[in-house]
Amino acid sequence: MHRYLLDRNAPSRIEILPLPMALTEAPETYRDLGRRRARWYRGLLQTIRTHRAMLFRRRFQRVGLFALLYQLAFEILAPIIEFGGYLLLLAGLMLGRQPLVQQISALLLLTIAANFCISTRAVMLCLSSPAAPLVRYRRLREVALLLVTVMLSNFGYRQFLAFSQLRGFFYFVRGRGEWGNALRQGIDLAADR
């Protein structure tokens, strides 16, 4: 949309909702979750490839100079760098390279701490929002459980998602373009009331 409007010098303004409300159905199995993440990652790669002419161009304002660069640097490269780190850690352990293992372990712990801080801040922003949050946490125990879950997601779940994104990367590189079908059970909105 940005590209379309800026290519035509159309007077426009694109606004976002500060607290968008949307429902999506979570996949029922890890296999389906992995497929979804691979599909989303491949879609991101396709979007960047389609709009690569916008990168580094002042004419495309914040989208070309910041938004797409963020997607490229942090969303696209993140799983590649993350798995590269795991492979280096494993190689260091197998080869007995203690300094390498210590450095990568320290970086991994720093990454986990940063992820925890960012996620905790997101939870706190949601709780302190003047608008009605999507989920109301009525007890401190619920918030504590959410924060414990955030911390535990760094061990296993995060690696699963990164691996799924790498699969999406390899599908993209091999030219596998079909999206496939997402299995859905349906959401019963009346049951949540």
C-alpha positions as CSV (number, residue, x, y, z in Angstrom):
1,M,0.0,0.0,0.0
2,H,2.8,2.4,0.9
3,R,4.6,1.7,-2.4
4,Y,1.4,2.1,-4.4
5,L,0.7,5.5,-2.9
6,L,4.3,6.8,-2.9
7,D,4.8,5.7,-6.6
8,R,1.8,7.8,-7.5
9,N,2.6,10.7,-5.2
10,A,-0.9,10.3,-3.9
11,P,-1.8,12.5,-0.9
12,S,-2.4,10.0,1.7
13,R,-2.0,9.0,5.3
14,I,-1.9,5.4,6.6
15,E,-2.9,5.1,10.2
16,I,-2.8,2.1,12.5
17,L,-4.9,1.2,15.5
18,P,-2.9,1.3,18.7
19,L,-4.6,-1.8,20.0
20,P,-5.9,-3.8,17.1
21,M,-8.4,-6.6,18.1
22,A,-8.3,-9.7,16.0
23,L,-8.8,-13.4,16.6
24,T,-6.8,-16.2,15.0
25,E,-7.0,-19.9,15.5
26,A,-3.9,-21.5,16.9
27,P,-2.7,-24.7,15.2
28,E,-3.7,-27.8,17.1
29,T,-0.4,-29.7,16.6
30,Y,3.3,-28.7,16.6
31,R,3.5,-30.0,13.0
32,D,0.8,-27.5,11.9
33,L,2.5,-24.7,14.0
34,G,5.8,-25.4,12.3
35,R,4.1,-25.3,8.9
36,R,2.5,-22.0,9.7
37,R,5.7,-20.4,10.8
38,A,7.5,-21.7,7.7
39,R,4.7,-20.3,5.6
40,W,4.8,-16.9,7.3
41,Y,8.6,-16.7,7.0
42,R,8.5,-17.6,3.3
43,G,5.8,-15.0,2.8
44,L,8.1,-12.4,4.5
45,L,10.9,-13.4,2.1
46,Q,8.6,-13.1,-0.9
47,T,7.4,-9.6,0.3
48,I,11.0,-8.4,0.7
49,R,11.9,-9.8,-2.7
50,T,8.9,-8.2,-4.4
51,H,9.5,-4.8,-2.8
52,R,13.3,-4.8,-2.7
53,A,13.4,-1.7,-4.9
54,M,12.1,0.2,-1.8
55,L,15.1,-0.7,0.3
56,F,17.5,2.2,1.1
57,R,15.5,4.7,-0.9
58,R,14.5,8.0,0.7
59,R,11.6,8.3,-1.7
60,F,9.9,5.5,0.2
61,Q,10.3,7.3,3.5
62,R,10.1,5.3,6.7
63,V,9.1,2.1,5.0
64,G,12.1,2.0,2.7
65,L,14.6,3.3,5.2
66,F,13.5,1.6,8.4
67,A,10.6,-0.8,8.2
68,L,11.8,-3.1,5.5
69,L,15.4,-2.9,6.8
70,Y,14.1,-4.0,10.2
71,Q,12.4,-6.9,8.6
72,L,15.5,-7.8,6.7
73,A,17.9,-7.5,9.6
74,F,15.9,-8.8,12.5
75,E,13.2,-11.0,11.1
76,I,14.9,-12.6,8.1
77,L,18.4,-13.0,9.5
78,A,17.5,-13.9,13.0
79,P,16.8,-17.6,12.6
80,I,19.9,-18.0,10.4
81,I,22.1,-16.3,13.0
82,E,20.5,-18.1,15.9
83,F,21.0,-21.5,14.4
84,G,24.5,-20.5,13.4
85,G,25.2,-19.8,17.0
86,Y,23.8,-23.2,18.1
87,L,26.0,-24.9,15.5
88,L,29.1,-23.0,16.7
89,L,28.3,-23.9,20.3
90,L,27.9,-27.6,19.4
91,A,31.1,-27.5,17.3
92,G,32.9,-25.8,20.2
93,L,31.7,-28.5,22.6
94,M,32.7,-31.3,20.3
95,L,36.1,-29.9,19.6
96,G,36.8,-28.9,23.2
97,R,37.2,-25.2,22.4
98,Q,36.4,-23.9,25.9
99,P,36.8,-20.1,25.1
100,L,34.5,-20.4,22.2
101,V,31.9,-22.3,24.2
102,Q,32.1,-19.7,27.0
103,Q,31.7,-16.8,24.6
104,I,28.7,-18.3,22.8
105,S,27.1,-19.4,26.1
106,A,27.5,-15.8,27.5
107,L,25.9,-14.5,24.3
108,L,23.1,-17.0,24.5
109,L,22.4,-16.1,28.1
110,L,22.4,-12.4,27.2
111,T,19.9,-13.1,24.4
112,I,17.6,-15.0,26.7
113,A,17.8,-12.2,29.3
114,A,17.0,-9.6,26.6
115,N,14.1,-11.7,25.3
116,F,12.7,-12.0,28.8
117,C,13.0,-8.2,29.4
118,I,11.3,-7.4,26.1
119,S,8.5,-9.9,26.7
120,T,8.0,-8.8,30.3
121,R,7.7,-5.2,29.1
122,A,5.1,-6.2,26.5
123,V,3.1,-8.0,29.2
124,M,3.3,-5.0,31.5
125,L,2.3,-2.6,28.7
126,C,-0.7,-4.8,28.0
127,L,-1.7,-4.8,31.6
128,S,-1.3,-1.1,32.1
129,S,-3.1,-0.1,28.9
130,P,-5.9,2.4,29.4
131,A,-7.9,0.5,26.7
132,A,-9.4,-2.8,27.5
133,P,-6.8,-5.5,27.0
134,L,-7.6,-8.6,24.9
135,V,-7.1,-10.8,27.9
136,R,-7.8,-9.7,31.5
137,Y,-5.5,-11.1,34.1
138,R,-7.4,-10.9,37.4
139,R,-4.8,-12.3,39.7
140,L,-1.1,-11.8,40.3
141,R,-0.7,-15.5,40.0
142,E,-1.9,-15.4,36.3
143,V,0.6,-12.7,35.5
144,A,3.4,-14.7,37.3
145,L,2.5,-17.8,35.3
146,L,2.6,-15.8,32.1
147,L,6.1,-14.5,32.9
148,V,7.3,-18.0,33.8
149,T,6.0,-19.2,30.5
150,V,7.8,-16.4,28.7
151,M,11.1,-17.5,30.3
152,L,10.6,-21.2,29.6
153,S,9.8,-20.4,25.9
154,N,13.5,-19.8,25.4
155,F,14.2,-23.5,25.9
156,G,12.9,-25.7,23.2
157,Y,10.0,-23.7,21.8
158,R,12.1,-20.8,20.5
159,Q,14.5,-23.3,18.8
160,F,11.5,-25.1,17.3
161,L,10.2,-21.8,15.8
162,A,13.6,-20.9,14.5
163,F,14.0,-24.3,12.9
164,S,10.5,-23.9,11.3
165,Q,11.6,-20.5,9.9
166,L,14.7,-22.1,8.4
167,R,12.5,-24.7,6.7
168,G,10.6,-21.7,5.2
169,F,13.9,-20.2,4.1
170,F,14.9,-23.4,2.3
171,Y,11.5,-23.7,0.7
172,F,11.9,-20.2,-0.6
173,V,15.4,-20.8,-1.9
174,R,14.2,-24.0,-3.7
175,G,11.3,-22.0,-5.3
176,R,8.6,-23.9,-3.5
177,G,5.8,-21.4,-3.9
178,E,2.6,-23.2,-2.8
179,W,1.2,-22.2,0.5
180,G,-0.7,-25.4,1.3
181,N,-3.8,-25.6,3.4
182,A,-3.9,-24.7,7.0
183,L,-6.0,-27.1,9.1
184,R,-8.7,-25.4,11.1
185,Q,-11.0,-26.6,13.8
186,G,-13.1,-23.5,14.1
187,I,-13.5,-21.0,17.0
188,D,-16.6,-21.1,19.2
189,L,-16.9,-17.5,20.4
190,A,-19.9,-18.2,22.5
191,A,-18.0,-20.7,24.6
192,D,-15.5,-18.0,25.8
193,R,-18.2,-15.7,27.2
